[in-house]
């Protein structure tokens, strides 16, 4: 089961105001799905959820996250470092801060699945209940 996301098509005729309203609508849906603020105006406050926003000339997408990332550990239990996911996730990339993090993620596929499973929200509401 894939991660939950909310998307809308953008038309060339959309005004800036319409794009902003589109964003607010997608953000509101993501908040409801994440158990965040369900109703009311929240554009004047900090977002109650963590999310990635993707934008092209034809579409807008919001992917709510449960957290920014997780700390990964090697087989000995030693912490290798925190792996955080930001907007690069939408582009299919991952940033690591050390060679040790890269080596561990590259050599152990389950660690990468752990990172991705920790941040995604699944349609069932069970953040660990789906497939990557």
DSSP file (Angstrom, degrees, kcal/mol; ACC not computed):
  #  RESIDUE AA STRUCTURE BP1 BP2  ACC     N-H-->O    O-->H-N    N-H-->O    O-->H-N    TCO  KAPPA ALPHA  PHI   PSI    X-CA   Y-CA   Z-CA
    1    1 A X              0   0    0      0, 0.0   130,-0.3     0, 0.0     3,-0.1   0.000 360.0 360.0 360.0 126.9    0.0    0.0    0.0
    2    2 A X        -     0   0    0      1,-0.1   121,-0.7   128,-0.1   130,-0.1  -0.221 360.0 -86.4 -75.7 165.5    1.6    3.3   -1.0
    3    3 A X  B     -A  122   0A   0    119,-0.1     2,-0.2     1,-0.1   119,-0.2  -0.300  51.0-100.5 -63.5 154.3    2.0    6.4    1.1
    4    4 A X        +     0   0    0    117,-3.6     2,-0.3    60,-0.1   117,-0.3  -0.556  49.2 165.8 -78.2 141.0   -0.9    8.8    1.3
    5    5 A X        -     0   0    0     -2,-0.2     2,-0.4    58,-0.2    58,-0.2  -0.973  27.4-142.4-149.9 163.0   -0.7   11.9   -0.8
    6    6 A X  E     +B   62   0B   0     56,-2.4    56,-2.9    -2,-0.3     2,-0.3  -0.998  26.5 174.1-132.0 128.8   -3.0   14.7   -2.0
    7    7 A X  E     -B   61   0B   0     -2,-0.4     2,-0.3    54,-0.2    54,-0.2  -0.922  15.1-171.2-137.8 157.5   -2.8   16.2   -5.5
    8    8 A X  E     -B   60   0B   0     52,-2.3    52,-2.3    -2,-0.3     2,-0.2  -0.992  27.6-116.2-147.7 142.6   -4.5   18.6   -7.8
    9    9 A X  E     -B   59   0B   0     -2,-0.3     2,-0.5    50,-0.2    50,-0.3  -0.548  25.2-142.4 -78.0 143.5   -4.0   19.4  -11.5
   10   10 A X        -     0   0    0     48,-2.7     2,-0.3    -2,-0.2    -1,-0.0  -0.908  11.5-156.4-106.9 132.7   -2.9   23.0  -12.4
   11   11 A X    >   -     0   0    0     -2,-0.5     3,-2.0     1,-0.1    47,-0.0  -0.793  27.4-118.4-105.8 153.1   -4.3   24.6  -15.5
   12   12 A X  T 3  S+     0   0    0     -2,-0.3    -1,-0.1     1,-0.3    46,-0.0   0.786 113.9  58.9 -58.1 -27.9   -2.6   27.5  -17.3
   13   13 A X  T 3  S+     0   0    0      2,-0.0    -1,-0.3     0, 0.0     2,-0.1   0.539  77.1 119.3 -82.2  -6.0   -5.6   29.7  -16.5
   14   14 A X    <   -     0   0    0     -3,-2.0     2,-0.1     4,-0.1    -4,-0.0  -0.376  56.9-140.8 -63.3 133.8   -5.2   29.3  -12.7
   15   15 A X     >  -     0   0    0     -2,-0.1     4,-2.4     1,-0.1     5,-0.2  -0.408  26.2-104.3 -85.5 168.7   -4.6   32.6  -11.0
   16   16 A X  H  > S+     0   0    0      1,-0.2     4,-2.3     2,-0.2     5,-0.2   0.902 124.5  52.0 -58.8 -41.3   -2.2   33.1   -8.1
   17   17 A X  H  > S+     0   0    0      1,-0.2     4,-2.4     2,-0.2    -1,-0.2   0.903 108.9  49.7 -63.2 -41.5   -5.2   33.2   -5.7
   18   18 A X  H  > S+     0   0    0      2,-0.2     4,-2.4     1,-0.2    -2,-0.2   0.890 110.1  50.7 -65.2 -39.3   -6.6   29.9   -7.2
   19   19 A X  H  X S+     0   0    0     -4,-2.4     4,-2.5     2,-0.2    -2,-0.2   0.904 110.6  49.3 -64.6 -40.3   -3.2   28.3   -6.7
   20   20 A X  H  X S+     0   0    0     -4,-2.3     4,-2.6     2,-0.2    -2,-0.2   0.916 111.6  48.2 -64.6 -43.0   -3.1   29.4   -3.1
   21   21 A X  H  X S+     0   0    0     -4,-2.4     4,-2.3     2,-0.2    -2,-0.2   0.874 110.4  52.8 -63.7 -37.8   -6.6   28.1   -2.5
   22   22 A X  H  X S+     0   0    0     -4,-2.4     4,-2.4     2,-0.2    -2,-0.2   0.934 109.8  48.2 -62.2 -46.7   -5.6   24.8   -4.1
   23   23 A X  H  X S+     0   0    0     -4,-2.5     4,-2.9     1,-0.2     5,-0.2   0.934 110.9  50.3 -58.6 -47.8   -2.7   24.6   -1.8
   24   24 A X  H  X S+     0   0    0     -4,-2.6     4,-2.5     1,-0.2    -1,-0.2   0.895 110.5  50.2 -60.1 -39.7   -4.8   25.4    1.3
   25   25 A X  H  X S+     0   0    0     -4,-2.3     4,-2.1     2,-0.2    -1,-0.2   0.921 113.0  44.9 -64.9 -44.1   -7.3   22.7    0.2
   26   26 A X  H  X S+     0   0    0     -4,-2.4     4,-2.3     2,-0.2    -2,-0.2   0.904 113.9  50.5 -65.3 -40.9   -4.6   20.1   -0.2
   27   27 A X  H  X S+     0   0    0     -4,-2.9     4,-2.4    -5,-0.2    -2,-0.2   0.908 109.0  51.4 -63.1 -42.2   -3.0   21.1    3.1
   28   28 A X  H  X S+     0   0    0     -4,-2.5     4,-2.3    -5,-0.2    -1,-0.2   0.914 109.8  49.5 -61.9 -43.4   -6.3   20.9    4.9
   29   29 A X  H  X S+     0   0    0     -4,-2.1     4,-2.5     1,-0.2    -1,-0.2   0.909 111.2  49.5 -61.3 -42.2   -6.9   17.3    3.5
   30   30 A X  H  X S+     0   0    0     -4,-2.3     4,-1.7     1,-0.2     6,-0.3   0.881 109.5  52.1 -65.2 -37.6   -3.4   16.3    4.6
   31   31 A X  H  X>S+     0   0    0     -4,-2.4     5,-2.9     2,-0.2     4,-0.5   0.925 110.5  47.3 -63.6 -44.8   -4.0   17.7    8.1
   32   32 A X  H ><5S+     0   0    0     -4,-2.3     3,-1.2     1,-0.2    -2,-0.2   0.939 113.2  48.2 -61.5 -47.0   -7.3   15.8    8.4
   33   33 A X  H 3<5S+     0   0    0     -4,-2.5    -1,-0.2     1,-0.3    -2,-0.2   0.806 112.1  50.3 -64.6 -29.2   -5.6   12.6    7.2
   34   34 A X  H 3<5S-     0   0    0     -4,-1.7    -1,-0.3    -5,-0.2    -2,-0.2   0.496 117.0-110.6 -87.5  -4.1   -2.7   13.1    9.6
   35   35 A X  T <<5S+     0   0    0     -3,-1.2    -3,-0.2    -4,-0.5     3,-0.1   0.636  80.3 124.7  82.0  13.1   -4.9   13.7   12.6
   36   36 A X  S   <S-     0   0    0     -5,-2.9     2,-0.1    -6,-0.3    -1,-0.1   0.118  73.4 -24.3 -84.4-156.1   -3.9   17.4   12.7
   37   37 A X        -     0   0    0      1,-0.2    -1,-0.2    -3,-0.1    -3,-0.1  -0.356  60.1-169.8 -57.7 122.4   -6.1   20.4   12.5
   38   38 A X        +     0   0    0     -2,-0.1     2,-0.3    -3,-0.1    -6,-0.2   0.848  58.1   5.5 -90.1 -36.7   -9.4   19.3   10.9
   39   39 A X  S    S+     0   0    0     -8,-0.1    -1,-0.1     2,-0.1     2,-0.0  -0.856  87.3  55.7-141.0 173.6  -11.2   22.5   10.2
   40   40 A X  S    S-     0   0    0     -2,-0.3     2,-0.5    -3,-0.1    -3,-0.0  -0.102  87.8 -49.5  91.4 170.4  -11.0   26.2   10.4
   41   41 A X        +     0   0    0      1,-0.1    -2,-0.1     2,-0.0     3,-0.0  -0.697  54.9 157.9 -83.5 123.9   -8.6   28.7    9.0
   42   42 A X    >   +     0   0    0     -2,-0.5     3,-1.5     2,-0.1    -1,-0.1   0.263  42.9 102.7-127.7   9.9   -5.0   27.8    9.7
   43   43 A X  T 3  S+     0   0    0      1,-0.3     4,-0.1     4,-0.0    -1,-0.1   0.681  81.0  56.0 -70.1 -14.6   -3.1   29.8    7.0
   44   44 A X  T 3  S+     0   0    0      2,-0.1     2,-0.3    -3,-0.0    -1,-0.3   0.395 105.3  59.1 -96.5   2.8   -2.1   32.4    9.6
   45   45 A X  S <  S-     0   0    0     -3,-1.5     3,-0.1     1,-0.1     2,-0.1  -0.802  99.0 -80.5-124.1 168.2   -0.4   29.9   11.9
   46   46 A X        -     0   0    0     -2,-0.3    -2,-0.1     1,-0.1    -1,-0.1  -0.395  60.9 -92.8 -64.9 143.9    2.4   27.4   11.6
   47   47 A X        -     0   0    0      1,-0.2    -1,-0.1    -4,-0.1    -4,-0.0  -0.329  25.3-144.7 -60.0 135.3    1.4   24.1    9.9
   48   48 A X  S    S+     0   0    0     -3,-0.1     2,-0.3   -11,-0.1    -1,-0.2   0.525  80.3  53.1 -78.9  -3.6    0.3   21.5   12.5
   49   49 A X  S    S-     0   0    0    -13,-0.1     2,-0.4   -12,-0.0    17,-0.1  -0.872  79.4-122.1-128.2 160.9    1.8   18.8   10.3
   50   50 A X  E     +C   65   0B   0     15,-0.7    15,-3.3    -2,-0.3     2,-0.3  -0.854  46.5 154.4 -96.7 138.2    5.1   17.9    8.6
   51   51 A X  E     -C   64   0B   0     -2,-0.4     2,-0.4    13,-0.3    13,-0.2  -0.988  41.6-121.7-158.4 162.9    4.8   17.5    4.8
   52   52 A X  E     -C   63   0B   0     11,-2.1    11,-2.5    -2,-0.3     2,-0.5  -0.913  23.9-154.7-107.7 141.0    6.5   17.6    1.5
   53   53 A X  E     -C   62   0B   0     -2,-0.4     2,-0.4     9,-0.2     9,-0.2  -0.975   8.2-170.5-118.3 125.3    5.1   19.9   -1.2
   54   54 A X  E     -C   61   0B   0      7,-3.1     7,-2.6    -2,-0.5     2,-0.4  -0.936   6.5-178.7-113.9 140.1    5.8   19.2   -4.9
   55   55 A X  E     +C   60   0B   0     -2,-0.4     2,-0.2     5,-0.2     5,-0.2  -0.987   9.4 161.6-143.5 128.0    4.9   21.7   -7.6
   56   56 A X        -     0   0    0      3,-2.8    -2,-0.0    -2,-0.4     0, 0.0  -0.678  57.2 -92.4-125.4-175.0    5.2   21.5  -11.4
   57   57 A X  S    S+     0   0    0     -2,-0.2     3,-0.1     1,-0.2    -2,-0.0   0.564 126.0  34.0 -78.6  -5.2    3.6   23.6  -14.1
   58   58 A X  S    S+     0   0    0      1,-0.2   -48,-2.7   -49,-0.1     2,-0.3   0.494 120.9  27.0-123.1  -8.2    0.8   21.0  -14.3
   59   59 A X  E     -B    9   0B   0    -50,-0.3    -3,-2.8     2,-0.0     2,-0.4  -0.998  48.7-154.0-156.5 155.7    0.3   19.6  -10.8
   60   60 A X  E     -BC   8  55B   0    -52,-2.3   -52,-2.3    -2,-0.3     2,-0.4  -0.994  21.0-177.6-128.6 137.0    0.6   20.3   -7.0
   61   61 A X  E     -BC   7  54B   0     -7,-2.6    -7,-3.1    -2,-0.4     2,-0.4  -0.999  13.6-163.5-139.4 139.9    1.1   17.5   -4.5
   62   62 A X  E     -BC   6  53B   0    -56,-2.9   -56,-2.4    -2,-0.4     2,-0.6  -0.992   3.1-169.0-121.6 128.9    1.3   17.3   -0.7
   63   63 A X  E     - C   0  52B   0    -11,-2.5   -11,-2.1    -2,-0.4   -58,-0.2  -0.934  17.7-144.5-115.8 104.4    2.7   14.2    1.0
   64   64 A X  E     - C   0  51B   0     -2,-0.6    57,-0.6   -13,-0.2     2,-0.3  -0.387  15.3-157.2 -68.8 148.0    2.1   14.4    4.8
   65   65 A X  E     -DC 120  50B   0    -15,-3.3   -15,-0.7    55,-0.1    55,-0.2  -0.909  22.6-144.9-124.0 152.4    4.8   12.9    7.0
   66   66 A X  S    S-     0   0    0     53,-2.5     2,-0.3    -2,-0.3    53,-0.1   0.727  85.2 -13.3 -84.1 -23.8    4.7   11.6   10.6
   67   67 A X  S    S-     0   0    0     52,-0.3    -1,-0.2   -17,-0.1     3,-0.1  -0.945  70.1 -99.4-163.1 176.7    8.2   12.9   11.3
   68   68 A X  S    S-     0   0    0     -2,-0.3    17,-3.6     1,-0.2     2,-0.3   0.741  84.3 -66.9 -80.2 -24.7   11.3   14.3    9.6
   69   69 A X  E     -E   84   0C   0     15,-0.3     2,-0.3    49,-0.1    -1,-0.2  -0.978  51.2 -96.5 163.3-166.2   13.2   11.0    9.7
   70   70 A X  E     -E   83   0C   0     13,-1.5    13,-3.3    -2,-0.3     2,-0.4  -0.933  28.1-103.4-141.4 165.2   14.8    8.5   12.0
   71   71 A X  E     -E   82   0C   0     -2,-0.3     2,-0.4    11,-0.3    11,-0.3  -0.770  37.7-147.9 -85.9 133.0   18.2    7.6   13.6
   72   72 A X  E     -E   81   0C   0      9,-2.5     8,-2.9    -2,-0.4     9,-1.2  -0.817   9.6-159.3-105.3 147.2   19.7    4.5   11.9
   73   73 A X  E     -E   79   0C   0     -2,-0.4     6,-0.2     6,-0.3     5,-0.1  -0.929  13.7-126.7-124.5 146.3   21.8    2.0   13.7
   74   74 A X    >   -     0   0    0      4,-2.4     3,-2.3    -2,-0.4     6,-0.0  -0.255  45.8 -86.5 -79.8 177.0   24.3   -0.6   12.4
   75   75 A X  T 3  S+     0   0    0      1,-0.3    -1,-0.1     2,-0.1    -2,-0.0   0.773 128.3  59.4 -58.8 -28.3   24.1   -4.3   13.3
   76   76 A X  T 3  S-     0   0    0      2,-0.1    -1,-0.3     1,-0.1     3,-0.1   0.565 118.3-111.3 -77.2  -7.5   26.1   -3.7   16.5
   77   77 A X  S <  S+     0   0    0     -3,-2.3     2,-0.3     1,-0.3    -2,-0.1   0.385  71.3 141.5  93.4  -3.0   23.4   -1.2   17.7
   78   78 A X        -     0   0    0      1,-0.1    -4,-2.4    -5,-0.1    -1,-0.3  -0.547  58.3-113.1 -75.3 135.3   25.7    1.8   17.3
   79   79 A X  E     -E   73   0C   0     -2,-0.3    -6,-0.3    -6,-0.2     3,-0.1  -0.522  28.4-174.0 -70.2 127.1   23.9    4.9   16.0
   80   80 A X  E     -     0   0C   0     -8,-2.9     2,-0.2     1,-0.3    21,-0.2   0.762  55.9 -75.9 -91.0 -30.7   25.2    5.9   12.6
   81   81 A X  E     -E   72   0C   0     -9,-1.2    -9,-2.5    19,-0.1     2,-0.3  -0.744  48.6 -69.6 151.2 163.4   23.3    9.1   12.4
   82   82 A X  E     -E   71   0C   0    -11,-0.3     2,-0.6    -2,-0.2   -11,-0.3  -0.644  36.7-153.6 -80.0 137.6   19.9   10.6   11.8
   83   83 A X  E     -E   70   0C   0    -13,-3.3   -13,-1.5    -2,-0.3     2,-0.4  -0.956  15.3-168.7-111.1 114.3   18.5   10.4    8.3
   84   84 A X  E     -E   69   0C   0     -2,-0.6     2,-0.5    11,-0.3    11,-0.4  -0.810  10.0-146.9-104.7 144.4   16.1   13.2    7.6
   85   85 A X        +     0   0    0    -17,-3.6     2,-0.1    -2,-0.4     9,-0.1  -0.938  26.6 158.6-112.3 128.6   13.8   13.4    4.6
   86   86 A X    >   -     0   0    0     -2,-0.5     3,-2.1   -34,-0.0     4,-0.3  -0.332  65.0 -46.2-123.6-151.5   13.0   16.8    3.0
   87   87 A X  G >> S+     0   0    0      1,-0.3     3,-0.9     2,-0.2     4,-0.6   0.673 121.9  76.9 -59.7 -17.8   11.7   17.8   -0.4
   88   88 A X  G >4>S+     0   0    0      1,-0.2     5,-2.2     2,-0.2     3,-0.7   0.773  80.0  71.9 -64.4 -23.6   14.3   15.6   -2.1
   89   89 A X  G X45S+     0   0    0     -3,-2.1     3,-1.6     1,-0.3    -1,-0.2   0.877  91.7  55.9 -59.2 -38.2   12.1   12.6   -1.3
   90   90 A X  G <45S+     0   0    0     -3,-0.9    -1,-0.3    -4,-0.3    -2,-0.2   0.792 105.1  53.1 -65.4 -26.8    9.6   13.7   -3.9
   91   91 A X  G <<5S-     0   0    0     -3,-0.7    -1,-0.3    -4,-0.6    -2,-0.2   0.382 121.1-108.4 -88.2   4.0   12.4   13.7   -6.5
   92   92 A X  T < 5S+     0   0    0     -3,-1.6     2,-0.3     1,-0.3    -3,-0.2   0.746  81.9 115.9  77.5  23.6   13.3   10.1   -5.5
   93   93 A X      < -     0   0    0     -5,-2.2     2,-0.4    -6,-0.1    -1,-0.3  -0.815  48.9-153.9-123.2 165.6   16.5   11.1   -3.8
   94   94 A X        -     0   0    0     -2,-0.3     2,-0.5    -3,-0.1    -9,-0.1  -1.000   9.7-143.9-139.0 133.2   17.9   10.9   -0.3
   95   95 A X        -     0   0    0    -11,-0.4     2,-0.3    -2,-0.4   -11,-0.3  -0.859  17.0-174.3-100.6 131.8   20.5   13.1    1.4
   96   96 A X        -     0   0    0     -2,-0.5   -13,-0.1   -13,-0.1     3,-0.1  -0.886  19.3-149.3-119.2 156.2   22.9   11.6    3.9
   97   97 A X  S    S+     0   0    0     -2,-0.3     2,-0.3   -15,-0.3    -1,-0.1   0.514  74.3  33.4-104.6  -7.3   25.5   13.5    5.9
   98   98 A X  S  > S-     0   0    0      1,-0.1     4,-2.0   -17,-0.0     5,-0.1  -0.981  72.7-119.6-147.2 159.3   28.2   10.9    6.3
   99   99 A X  H  > S+     0   0    0     -2,-0.3     4,-3.1     1,-0.2     5,-0.2   0.856 114.2  59.2 -63.4 -35.3   29.9    8.1    4.5
  100  100 A X  H  > S+     0   0    0      2,-0.2     4,-2.2     1,-0.2    -1,-0.2   0.907 106.2  47.3 -62.0 -42.3   28.8    5.8    7.3
  101  101 A X  H  > S+     0   0    0    -21,-0.2     4,-2.5     2,-0.2     5,-0.2   0.936 114.1  47.5 -63.0 -46.2   25.2    6.6    6.7
  102  102 A X  H  X S+     0   0    0     -4,-2.0     4,-2.6     1,-0.2     5,-0.2   0.936 112.0  49.2 -60.2 -48.5   25.6    6.1    3.0
  103  103 A X  H  X S+     0   0    0     -4,-3.1     4,-2.0     1,-0.2    -1,-0.2   0.903 112.8  47.5 -60.5 -42.7   27.4    2.8    3.4
  104  104 A X  H  X S+     0   0    0     -4,-2.2     4,-1.6    -5,-0.2     7,-0.2   0.936 114.6  44.9 -65.8 -46.5   24.8    1.4    5.8
  105  105 A X  H  < S+     0   0    0     -4,-2.5     7,-0.3     1,-0.2    -2,-0.2   0.876 115.3  48.7 -65.0 -37.0   21.8    2.4    3.7
  106  106 A X  H  < S+     0   0    0     -4,-2.6    -1,-0.2    -5,-0.2    -2,-0.2   0.848 117.2  40.4 -71.3 -34.9   23.5    1.1    0.5
  107  107 A X  H  < S+     0   0    0     -4,-2.0     2,-0.4    -5,-0.2    -2,-0.2   0.640 116.9  47.3 -91.0 -14.3   24.5   -2.3    2.1
  108  108 A X    >X  -     0   0    0     -4,-1.6     3,-1.5    -5,-0.2     4,-0.9  -0.822  58.8-172.6-134.7  94.4   21.3   -2.9    4.0
  109  109 A X  H 3> S+     0   0    0     -2,-0.4     4,-2.0     1,-0.3     5,-0.2   0.789  84.3  65.2 -56.7 -31.0   18.0   -2.4    2.2
  110  110 A X  H 3> S+     0   0    0      1,-0.2     4,-2.1     2,-0.2    -1,-0.3   0.818  95.9  57.3 -65.5 -28.9   16.0   -2.9    5.3
  111  111 A X  H <> S+     0   0    0     -3,-1.5     4,-2.1    -7,-0.2    -1,-0.2   0.907 106.6  48.4 -67.5 -41.0   17.4    0.2    6.8
  112  112 A X  H  X S+     0   0    0     -4,-0.9     4,-2.5    -7,-0.3     5,-0.2   0.911 111.2  50.3 -64.5 -41.6   16.2    2.3    3.9
  113  113 A X  H  X S+     0   0    0     -4,-2.0     4,-2.8     1,-0.2    -2,-0.2   0.880 108.2  53.9 -62.9 -37.1   12.8    0.7    4.2
  114  114 A X  H  X S+     0   0    0     -4,-2.1     4,-1.5     2,-0.2    -2,-0.2   0.919 109.2  47.9 -61.6 -43.6   12.8    1.6    7.9
  115  115 A X  H  X S+     0   0    0     -4,-2.1     4,-0.8     2,-0.2     3,-0.3   0.954 115.6  43.3 -62.2 -50.4   13.5    5.2    7.1
  116  116 A X  H >X S+     0   0    0     -4,-2.5     4,-1.7     1,-0.2     3,-0.8   0.897 113.0  52.2 -64.5 -40.1   10.8    5.4    4.5
  117  117 A X  H 3< S+     0   0    0     -4,-2.8    -1,-0.2     1,-0.2    -2,-0.2   0.792 103.7  59.7 -66.0 -26.8    8.3    3.5    6.7
  118  118 A X  H 3< S+     0   0    0     -4,-1.5    -1,-0.2    -3,-0.3    -2,-0.2   0.748 112.9  34.5 -74.8 -22.7    8.9    5.9    9.6
  119  119 A X  H << S+     0   0    0     -4,-0.8   -53,-2.5    -3,-0.8   -52,-0.3   0.747  96.8  90.0-105.2 -26.4    7.8    9.0    7.8
  120  120 A X  B  <  -D   65   0B   0     -4,-1.7     2,-0.5   -55,-0.2   -55,-0.1  -0.334  62.0-141.1 -77.1 153.8    5.0    8.0    5.5
  121  121 A X        -     0   0    0    -57,-0.6  -117,-3.6  -117,-0.3     2,-0.3  -0.965  18.2-148.1-111.6 126.9    1.3    7.9    6.3
  122  122 A X  B >   -A    3   0A   0     -2,-0.5     3,-2.8  -119,-0.2  -119,-0.1  -0.671  23.5-115.1 -96.2 149.6   -0.6    5.0    5.0
  123  123 A X  T 3  S+     0   0    0   -121,-0.7    -1,-0.1     1,-0.3     4,-0.1   0.787 115.5  59.8 -53.0 -30.0   -4.3    5.2    3.9
  124  124 A X  T 3  S-     0   0    0      2,-0.2    -1,-0.3     1,-0.1     3,-0.1   0.630 113.0-118.9 -73.6 -11.2   -5.2    2.8    6.7
  125  125 A X  S <  S+     0   0    0     -3,-2.8     2,-0.9     1,-0.2    -2,-0.1   0.305  82.6 118.3  87.2  -9.3   -3.8    5.2    9.3
  126  126 A X    >   -     0   0    0      1,-0.1     3,-2.2    -5,-0.1     4,-0.3  -0.815  54.3-158.7 -92.1 106.5   -1.3    2.6   10.3
  127  127 A X  T 3  S+     0   0    0     -2,-0.9     3,-0.2     1,-0.3    -7,-0.1   0.671  91.7  37.7 -66.0 -14.9    2.0    4.2    9.6
  128  128 A X  T 3  S+     0   0    0      1,-0.1    -1,-0.3    -6,-0.1   -10,-0.1   0.191  94.7  90.4-114.1  15.8    3.8    0.8    9.4
  129  129 A X  S <  S+     0   0    0     -3,-2.2     2,-0.2   -12,-0.1    -2,-0.1   0.485  75.9  63.6 -94.5  -1.8    1.0   -1.2    7.8
  130  130 A X  S    S-     0   0    0     -4,-0.3     2,-0.3    -3,-0.2  -128,-0.1  -0.515  78.4-101.6-116.6-177.3    1.8   -0.8    4.1
  131  131 A X              0   0    0   -130,-0.3    -2,-0.1    -2,-0.2  -128,-0.0  -0.740 360.0 360.0-102.4 153.2    4.4   -1.6    1.6
  132  132 A X              0   0    0     -2,-0.3    -1,-0.1  -130,-0.1  -129,-0.1   0.398 360.0 360.0 -94.2 360.0    7.0    0.7    0.2
